[in-house]
């Protein structure tokens, strides 16, 4: 009890100090370093606090523990780093894992909230989509094309935009997630295109995890509400099913933009132009070695920012995204230790954009015209994969993967057809990786992949990782890998004649990555990680404005360099209190221009604290996130900012009932992020203080 009170006192002191420091938060370097060192002191000091005057016991010698005691030691595992389950300490990558329990207790509403909480990630919102930047790389106008997103190992990046959907347009409801695996660095060797700087694998819940009906309802700011109904069960030990449906609606906000502050622009106010609604359906059915999985989402969003020169303050400008996948997987483990996996899936992504333009001459009455973007894409994916342990030293995994984009149709029309581009393409990849346990404390992982793209030909990409544990609780990783990304269908072929054109010389990107990682465990509950990385991206594809005709165009602008350091400390106490702090230094540069890349923060500091308030029933989750300044496309700088999120979560105060209340951006920090080239605005303001209350029943 003394230790717990001591810890709570230090946390309260820290929060009080933080409130005083917010008034001087523009003193970025000194504040950042002071906050970082103070938090390090907080975690280390509390980890060495003495309960009731007695020294904390030394961590046990693992060699003396019984089987039962060893099973109680928590070991995080990851499946996305090597395509099979392995301890995080043996994974050839820097890995973060966010669990379903953390999602509930910190009040995360979508994948964007999850990514915003982990080291090295930042999220921006242009009032249409939310975009994830990693390690300082997140160019305005880019759809996250260098990150691969998977759901249970099923690729979600579409072939037209290659986009990573992390908001309400994600095909899986946040409540159906068991854990999210965030794997930094190139994963091309195992996964192919888009796995350039990160792989995100969402692992969903199983029918047995619900074991009944579950109903969830929530309400929040901006007249937002969400409802979900799910059913899950296991039958006879061989069959289980999860079925779920979700609906979301938000009226949105009335937003002010100085760039339109004239009588013709409603004095800068966009009213009723920020609405959003979505619906999801998800099915997971497993019988013995077979798993059938299907997901569907449709999401509509009005656009208040008047992008691409559309009429300001007109609620008719909107976008609609529809995603669908059906996947059948067979996974069998043989008695000789070999595993065989085959899968086949059908995927579809549709986009409809409606843009309202005024074609009237100056001084004439408005002449409003609908301009429509339409995308229809569908693709098949098939894979055969085998893995086998050999001589208790080698873990081999290899396979062949085939993707056939049957339909990549892009249209743009208003009074006439501006674009009618219809294509199909295919690619195939072969991969092989060996995890070689040279000694008990030394692992060499080597892999190679060959891809052939119908549009660009063949490419070979290797990956090497050396993982060394000089001490029982110390792991050092050295990583090297390359990756390849062909331009998407949108980057290659989209032209509407009014806002955007194509570049006939556009070609593929390639990257090389080096990373050195130190992971240190102290006992069962304390872990520290330091990562240093260097990434070079060649022939970087970027959306730029051509001054010759003022049209947007994707071009290879040369080379980009990403280098930096990430530090993270995690501590868990037997009382249930746990904390995580991370600091990221990110130095990104356009090597041709010699400038920092836009939308790249040099410093990120993140603090997560979770405290049990009443037994194992009531919890308080606190997040503090600091982001330093970023440059915009015009070269101006957005200001640095703090965001504080607080969630009160309870479970089983009443039987089978979970309740939570969250306040996001508690101190109502006003901050903006760089805008893409399609916007008149140089930067776009983000949400101020907002809230959500939620209830979940299981019966």
Rosetta blueprint (number, residue, H / E / L):
1 X L
2 X H
3 X H
4 X H
5 X H
6 X H
7 X H
8 X H
9 X H
10 X H
11 X H
12 X H
13 X H
14 X H
15 X H
16 X H
17 X H
18 X H
19 X H
20 X H
21 X H
22 X H
23 X L
24 X L
25 X L
26 X L
27 X L
28 X H
29 X H
30 X H
31 X H
32 X H
33 X H
34 X H
35 X H
36 X H
37 X H
38 X H
39 X H
40 X H
41 X H
42 X H
43 X H
44 X H
45 X H
46 X H
47 X H
48 X L
49 X L
50 X L
51 X E
52 X L
53 X L
54 X E
55 X L
56 X L
57 X L
58 X L
59 X L
60 X L
61 X L
62 X H
63 X H
64 X H
65 X L
66 X L
67 X H
68 X H
69 X H
70 X H
71 X H
72 X L
73 X L
74 X L
75 X L
76 X L
77 X E
78 X E
79 X L
80 X L
81 X L
82 X L
83 X L
84 X L
85 X L
86 X E
87 X E
88 X H
89 X H
90 X H
91 X L
92 X L
93 X L
94 X E
95 X E
96 X E
97 X E
98 X E
99 X E
100 X H
101 X H
102 X H
103 X H
104 X H
105 X H
106 X L
107 X L
108 X L
109 X L
110 X L
111 X H
112 X H
113 X H
114 X H
115 X H
116 X H
117 X L
118 X L
119 X L
120 X L
121 X E
122 X E
123 X E
124 X E
125 X E
126 X L
127 X L
128 X L
129 X L
130 X E
131 X E
132 X E
133 X E
134 X E
135 X L
136 X L
137 X E
138 X L
139 X L
140 X L
141 X L
142 X L
143 X L
144 X L
145 X L
146 X L
147 X E
148 X E
149 X E
150 X E
151 X E
152 X L
153 X L
154 X E
155 X E
156 X L
157 X L
158 X L
159 X L
160 X L
161 X L
162 X L
163 X L
164 X L
165 X L
166 X L
167 X L
168 X L
169 X L
170 X L
171 X L
172 X L
173 X L
174 X H
175 X H
176 X H
177 X E
178 X E
179 X E
180 X E
181 X E
182 X E
183 X E
184 X E
185 X L
186 X L
187 X L
188 X H
189 X H
190 X H
191 X H
192 X L
193 X L
194 X L
195 X L
196 X L
197 X L
198 X E
199 X E
200 X E
201 X E
202 X E
203 X E
204 X E
205 X L
206 X L
207 X H
208 X H
209 X H
210 X H
211 X L
212 X E
213 X E
214 X E
215 X E
216 X E
217 X E
218 X E
219 X E
220 X E
221 X L
222 X L
223 X L
224 X E
225 X E
226 X E
227 X E
228 X E
229 X E
230 X E
231 X E
232 X E
233 X E
234 X E
235 X E
236 X L
237 X L
238 X L
239 X E
240 X E
241 X E
242 X E
243 X E
244 X E
245 X E
246 X E
247 X E
248 X E
249 X E
250 X E
251 X L
252 X L
253 X L
254 X L
255 X E
256 X E
257 X L
258 X H
259 X H
260 X H
261 X L
262 X L
263 X H
264 X H
265 X H
266 X H
267 X H
268 X H
269 X E
270 X E
271 X L
272 X L
273 X L
274 X L
275 X L
276 X E
277 X E
278 X E
279 X E
280 X E
281 X E
282 X E
283 X E
284 X E
285 X E
286 X E
287 X E
288 X L
289 X L
290 X E
291 X E
292 X E
293 X E
294 X E
295 X E
296 X E
297 X E
298 X E
299 X E
300 X E
301 X E
302 X E
303 X L
304 X L
305 X L
306 X L
307 X H
308 X H
309 X H
310 X L
311 X L
312 X L
313 X L
314 X L
315 X L
316 X L
317 X L
318 X E
319 X E
320 X E
321 X E
322 X E
323 X E
324 X E
325 X E
326 X E
327 X E
328 X E
329 X E
330 X E
331 X E
332 X E
333 X E
334 X L
335 X L
336 X L
337 X L
338 X L
339 X E
340 X E
341 X E
342 X E
343 X E
344 X E
345 X E
346 X E
347 X E
348 X E
349 X E
350 X E
351 X E
352 X E
353 X E
354 X E
355 X E
356 X E
357 X E
358 X E
359 X L
360 X L
361 X L
362 X L
363 X L
364 X L
365 X L
366 X L
367 X L
368 X E
369 X E
370 X E
371 X E
372 X E
373 X E
374 X E
375 X E
376 X E
377 X E
378 X E
379 X E
380 X E
381 X E
382 X E
383 X E
384 X E
385 X E
386 X E
387 X E
388 X E
389 X E
390 X E
391 X L
392 X L
393 X L
394 X E
395 X E
396 X E
397 X E
398 X E
399 X E
400 X E
401 X E
402 X E
403 X E
404 X E
405 X E
406 X E
407 X E
408 X E
409 X E
410 X E
411 X E
412 X E
413 X E
414 X L
415 X L
416 X L
417 X E
418 X E
419 X E
420 X E
421 X E
422 X E
423 X E
424 X E
425 X E
426 X E
427 X E
428 X E
429 X E
430 X E
431 X E
432 X E
433 X E
434 X E
435 X E
436 X E
437 X E
438 X E
439 X E
440 X L
441 X L
442 X E
443 X E
444 X E
445 X E
446 X E
447 X E
448 X E
449 X E
450 X E
451 X E
452 X E
453 X E
454 X L
455 X L
456 X L
457 X E
458 X E
459 X E
460 X E
461 X E
462 X E
463 X E
464 X E
465 X E
466 X E
467 X E
468 X E
469 X E
470 X E
471 X E
472 X L
473 X L
474 X E
475 X E
476 X E
477 X E
478 X E
479 X E
480 X E
481 X E
482 X E
483 X E
484 X E
485 X E
486 X L
487 X L
488 X L
489 X H
490 X H
491 X H
492 X H
493 X H
494 X L
495 X L
496 X L
497 X L
498 X L
499 X L
500 X E
501 X E
502 X L
503 X L
504 X L
505 X L
506 X L
507 X L
508 X L
509 X E
510 X E
511 X E
512 X E
513 X E
514 X E
515 X E
516 X E
517 X E
518 X E
519 X E
520 X E
521 X E
522 X E
523 X L
524 X L
525 X L
526 X E
527 X E
528 X E
529 X E
530 X E
531 X E
532 X E
533 X E
534 X E
535 X E
536 X E
537 X E
538 X E
539 X L
540 X L
541 X E
542 X E
543 X E
544 X E
545 X E
546 X E
547 X L
548 X L
549 X L
550 X L
551 X E
552 X E
553 X E
554 X E
555 X E
556 X E
557 X L
558 X L
559 X E
560 X E
561 X E
562 X E
563 X E
564 X E
565 X E
566 X E
567 X E
568 X E
569 X E
570 X E
571 X E
572 X E
573 X L
574 X L
575 X L
576 X L
577 X L
578 X E
579 X E
580 X E
581 X E
582 X E
583 X E
584 X E
585 X E
586 X E
587 X E
588 X E
589 X E
590 X E
591 X L
592 X L
593 X L
594 X L
595 X E
596 X E
597 X L
598 X L
599 X L
600 X L
601 X L
602 X L
603 X E
604 X E
605 X E
606 X E
607 X E
608 X E
609 X E
610 X E
611 X E
612 X E
613 X E
614 X E
615 X L
616 X L
617 X L
618 X E
619 X E
620 X E
621 X E
622 X E
623 X E
624 X E
625 X E
626 X E
627 X E
628 X L
629 X L
630 X E
631 X E
632 X L
633 X L
634 X L
635 X L
636 X L
637 X E
638 X E
639 X L
640 X L
641 X E
642 X E
643 X E
644 X E
645 X E
646 X E
647 X E
648 X E
649 X E
650 X E
651 X E
652 X L
653 X L
654 X L
655 X L
656 X L
657 X E
658 X E
659 X E
660 X E
661 X E
662 X E
663 X E
664 X E
665 X L
666 X L
667 X L
668 X L
669 X L
670 X L
671 X L
672 X E
673 X E
674 X E
675 X L
676 X L
677 X L
678 X L
679 X L
680 X L
681 X L
682 X L
683 X E
684 X E
685 X E
686 X L
687 X L
688 X L
689 X L
690 X E
691 X E
692 X E
693 X E
694 X E
695 X E
696 X E
697 X E
698 X E
699 X L
